[in-house]
Amino acid sequence: MGFFFEVLIGGLLSGVLYSLVALGFVLIYKASGVFNFAQGAMVFFAALTFVGFQEVLPGWTGLDADSNVVFWLAFVLALAAMIVLGILTEKVVLRPLVNQPHITLFMATIGLTFLVEGIAQALWGANVRGLSLGIADEPVEWIMESADILVSKFDLFAATLAGALVASLALFFQYTKVGRALRAVADDHQAALSIGIPLQHIWAIVWAVAGFVALVAGLIWGARSGVQFALTFTALKALPVLILGGFTSVPGAIVGGLIIGASEKLAEVYIGPFVGGGIEGWFPYVLALGFLLIRPEGLFGERHIDRV
Amino acid sequence: MKLKHTALIGAAVAGLLATGHAAAQEQFIGLPSYRVGPFGANGASLYGGWIDYMAMINARDGGINGVKLTWEECETEYNNARGVECYERLKTKGATGNTVFQPLSTGITYSVLEKVAQDKIPMVTIGYGRTDAADGRVFPWVFPMISTYWTQASAIINYLGTKEGGIDKLKGKKIGLLYHDSAYGKESHAILDKLAAKHGFTVEKIAVANPGNEQQAQWLQIRQMKPDYVILWGWGVMNPTALRTAAKTGYSRDKIVGVWWSGSEEDTIPAGDAAKGYTAAGFNVAGTNYPVVQEIQKHVYAKNAGNMADKDRVGSVLYNRGVVHGIITVEAIRKAQEKYGKGKPVTGEQARWGFENLDIDNARLTQLGAAGFMPDLKITCADHEGAGKVKFQQWDGTKWKVVTDWIQGDQSVVRPMIEESAAAYAKEKGITPRDCSKES
């Protein structure tokens, strides 16, 4: 039974990390109705920019590469780069396409994916880099000793950080002026415009916030397996989470992530051996597709009722 | 004025003649490289080493017997369709067409396997590709040189045997195989099953879905199974993730042995401290303390003409693997020139003969500045593999350290498997294997 819980807890903690990537999709979809295909590329761009600044800053400033100052300076500069990227995306890609069909915007974000991936590698090179957040990826001793269940310190830290980020965003959406404007825009673009909410300003903010989320996701995923092109694949982990949780719900992204994370790990361990293993790549999609048949809008997505 | 005009025409004609002459003295090598995309980091180091070696041959020796090497890269992004496109684009370039095709991708290898025979361009797949192509009687145009995957698997088992104090001590042991869930990863199954039956150990196979950036479930299973060793048969992000997750689940890294595509700095650096103590196979070693690498630094990098943007990667495992590709390519062309005319560029067909008669013994390796850097190699009509040896290197936290001499795979097991598989292919495709006694 201990092994079952070990797999379950490991899956739930991984699921929170999937939620983190899914959150970036949700933010943009909520505010602009765009499924941002480039979210995975943004995660890669953010992490690569961060480690890139970490590499060059000691040369520019004379500071020790391992110092906290360099870490936070690199974080601030990477965040600034993500904000600039978000604003440019809004101005150059989205603004000219206002009032175009959603599929056009979606196609534009596919193009944006390749552009962002290319720019990231052109700026910082294709080398694989290590990234340390200073948290050891080892089991929590007292849980190990008392229950013989392995829970990683790093995964706990990452889950806590992701949870805090989601809570902050939920509060931001609920209680700030900008947050209310965001919700208004998400609800109805035309109505929001008619009462004087600056749509393009709001979109720029949303893309910048999505950039911030991508940076946090990139740092956590980059610390787990290195900063490399494979970070773009994290988006693939987020898709079934979105289908399950709904494209418009922040809590949905969290719950969806937990369900996907836990079920894929349990499936790999308990079903995998009967079908040759390696099923966690496709199992979440099967689960999500099955769920679509029952509830197409996802667990927390908005139900559309069309009057005939 | 008229004189000036005539002089200009003369100069132009002389220039054209000179250009035509130079073109005849060039050997074109098409490079289907990948520098962007998921495996761009690996490709950049490997193709960088290869190009630097060829640049060094041009700068130091003036080419091969006066024939300058030229090359052109074509970006495949490790994608099969693009690889085929690059093959087509490169095959007619240069005075004698593309000399050799080396795609650094098993998928692309399979995609052009039949084309190379039709176009008479040899395909060299060093450390990847189709294992049974080592039977040159069935695959005259394909050269999976140095070591095949099956030989490597066998050498890994032999290495584990030496760690235990003798191959017979593996009896009753449990070996986990963590493999990339692809044709590449599954290439290990048949040979390990055969060796397990021979030596009396068991193999527990655990698949990792592509790309392999999540392995919690697999390592928890390994924790349950408690294998004596784990063979890591990974690629790309799967490797550092495996090492980090092994550390997380408390599996000792000095019990993990990786294959050569899991044993580069690109795999260990991102894993940080989790990679310390990890061992991997290699058909070349890392380091800049080999004369061949130092020659590159002297004749290429000292003149700011190196291909690597990050000079710190010179001497890395993959960079040096690129140098090995360069050495084999250059030596095969040199061999072909000995038969077909020194100082003349060779055709693909002639280069194929060069590859098939390649004999880089230890004396030649010493002359090349590569003694201990790669194994000695002798290719024949029947045997397109050649060496069948690997060394093992251990990561000490900052660099690879060689911990064994060359370890030979068990050819008494591997070769019959190769011949059996090649014969099945020949039967399926209606190929009559060559009679090597009639080849010259």
Interface residues (C-beta under 8 A of the other chain):
Chain A: F3 E6 V7 G10 G11 S14 E117 G118 Q121 G125 A126 N127 V128 R129 G130 L131 S132 D137 E138 P139 L150 S152 F154 W221 R224 S225 G226 V227 Q228 F229 A230 F233 T234 K237 E264 K265 E268 V269 G272 G276 G277 G278 I279 E280 G281 W282
Chain B: R35 V36 G37 P38 F39 G40 A41 A44 D181 K205 I206 A207 V208 A209 N210 P211 N213 E214 Q216 A217 Q218 L220 Q221 R223 Q224 G236 V237 P240 T241 R244 A247 K248 T249 G250 E266 I269 P270 A271 G272 A274 A309 D310 R313
